[in-house]
Structure formats: C-alpha cells, structure tokens
C-alpha cells in the first residue's frame, strides 16, 4: 500500500489541516530540543535527549488522540459538551482552593495514582466552546430573545472565566474574547455584544485600578509588575524576559543563526514554552517566524472553509470556535515574544513544550477534523448528491 493510499484510508477530513499539524509538530520538536539544553543540565544531569523524547512522546499521544477524535461523528460532541462542562466547573473550583501552588498560582491538579498533573483551564476552555456551539445552534430561532439566549450563555461564560481568572488571567481574557467572537458568528445581535463589550471594558478598567492603586500581593503583584514592565519603554526598561527576547530576535535577523545554534536559550526564562517563538526567530530568522505565522493563518483559513461548507450550525460553530481559540492563543504567544503584549504565560499550540496542554490541543484539532470529515463524506455520498440534483432541477 502506497503512502497516498494509506493517508486516504486513515486520515479523513481536510488533508491541509493534517499537513499544518505535522509541520507545527516538527517545529515543536526542533525548537524544544534546541531550547531545553539548560533545563536538561539543571534537572537531568545533562541528558538533552530526555526532553526531546518527552516532547516526541507527548506529540505521538496527541496525534493518536487527534486521530481517534476525528473518527467520532462531531454530533456526539454536542452531548459531550454538557458532561464536560459539568465536570470542568467543580474541577476549576477545586483547583482554585486546593490545586498545586506553583509560582503563586493554583492552576494544576495532580491525578491520584498516576501522578499526572494538568491545568483544569485546558479542559474548561474546550468544554465552554463546545457548549456555546451547542447552545447557539439549538437557539437560532430564538436568537434575538436575550432572556432565552444571551443571558443564559453569558452566565456560563462568566462562571468559567471567573474561576480561571484568579490564577490565570491571560487565559481567562483570551477565552472571553474567543467566546465573544463565537457569539458574534452565532448571530447574537451586535447591539447586545457592544453592550457586553462596554461592561467588559469597564470591569477591566476597575480591575486595573485595583491592581495599581491598592496594595497587592501574590498574583496581583505579578500582574502589576508585568504591566509596568510592558509600558516601560526606556532603554533599560522592560522585563528581563523581554530584554532577552529582543536580543534573540536581533541575533536572528532575516535568515537566523541556524537550527540548534541559539545562545539566548541559556539566558531567556522559559525558552521552551512562553518564549519559544523568540528562539525560533533567533535560529530560523524572520523567514522562519513568518512561515510559522502563515501556518496558523492558513489553518484558520481552512477552518473558515469548513464553516462555509458545513450543513449543520453546530459543526460550523464548533469548528470556528475551536479554531479561533487556538489561533488567538498562538498570536498572543508570538506577540509576547516580540513585546506587542505583556507577558502572559500562554503556550504556542503544538510547538511549546507541554504535557496535558498538548493533549487538549490535539483533541481540539481532532474535533475540527471530525467536522471536516463529516462534510467530506456528505459530499461523496451518492444519496446526498442525488438529493442536491433533484433540488436543482425543481428550482
């Protein structure tokens, strides 16, 4: 069996999205291997292959999850979204009070027996986006009735984002932004969305006032330092991370210093996660960075095509919601590396070194491919084609 035949038999859905996944995974393997040298010497006695094998292993598991999830009919995710949301909210509450405290933030919980830790916000993001897609698709006939559509769904969004925000404000803001985009695409009246945006801006302004004018500690102090460092544009200003990232970008230039030849990986905090894009710019230059930007943009374009072709409102909203979530996160991570945004801590999907975040990202890709597979099978179904021909003749 040729590679083309094997691909056609086993990888359903949009083949271009599969190609994007493979290219992003390759970028991740190369960048993580290059950027974890210092970490390997600090924690693994110089075994630089440890994190390479770990990244490859997580990506392989992620690809398997992606493959399994894309085989499941996307309509099953409608009911699953309710179950996941019911599970996610108590987990967020548990994490907020009893989660593992790392860097003054409770984001992780450790699963008993196996000892695996994961961020409950990753599960919550997936659950709320799937739930919104389900809710909006079922309320299209009542979409202008704010009491039956807008307020119930906003209650869910506020609960989830509110529980994520204390330990992971950046994730909560990105998720809220994604939900607003999904509500707009789901035909919620613009007047209502503008009102919500105004309330969100007012809330954000009050929160900034609390951060800057009231004595704070813990996460509040962290947010204050990050915002102050971002707006300090003096020559010696900016955070240590931003300064080292700028040096990495300057060294990379147009063509980069070459794979594995980064020097800033030894000075830049978290070069394998939050600032991995700076390492990519140093080693592969502006050309490599633009290619990575193009991959995420091309992925979004393919998902928009899925939306246009989807005969089901739920499939369209599900695909576009998950796509925007991944792409917005990717561009914010890149924006942090080039000092467009304050430091956030958001990983670069499928590229940053990650554990369970890679698995949830893979699941999101798999669900999008499931919608694409359904459309592909509908278009290739002779019964569907005959029905369409009859409709055309009748018209």
ABEGO torsion letter per residue (X at the ends): XBAAAAAAAABBEBAAAAAAAAAAAAAAAAAAAAAAAAAAAAAAGGBAAAAAAAAAAAAAAAAAAAAAAAABBAAAAAAAAAAAAAAAAAAAAAAAAABBBBGGBBABBBBBGAGBBBBAAAAAAAAAAAAAAAAAAAAAAAAABAAAAAAAAAAAAAAAAAAAAAABAAAAAAAAAAAAAAAAAAGBBAAAAAAAAAAAAAAAAAAAAAAAABBBBEAAAAAAAAAAAAABABAABEBAAAAAAAAAAAAAEAAEAEBGABAAAAABBGAABAAAAAAAAAAAEAAAAAAAAAAAAAAAAAAAAAAAABABAAAAAAAAAAAAAAAAAAAAAAAAAAGABBBAGBBBBGABBBBAAAAAAAAAAAAAAAAAAAAAAAAABAAAAAAAAAAAAAX
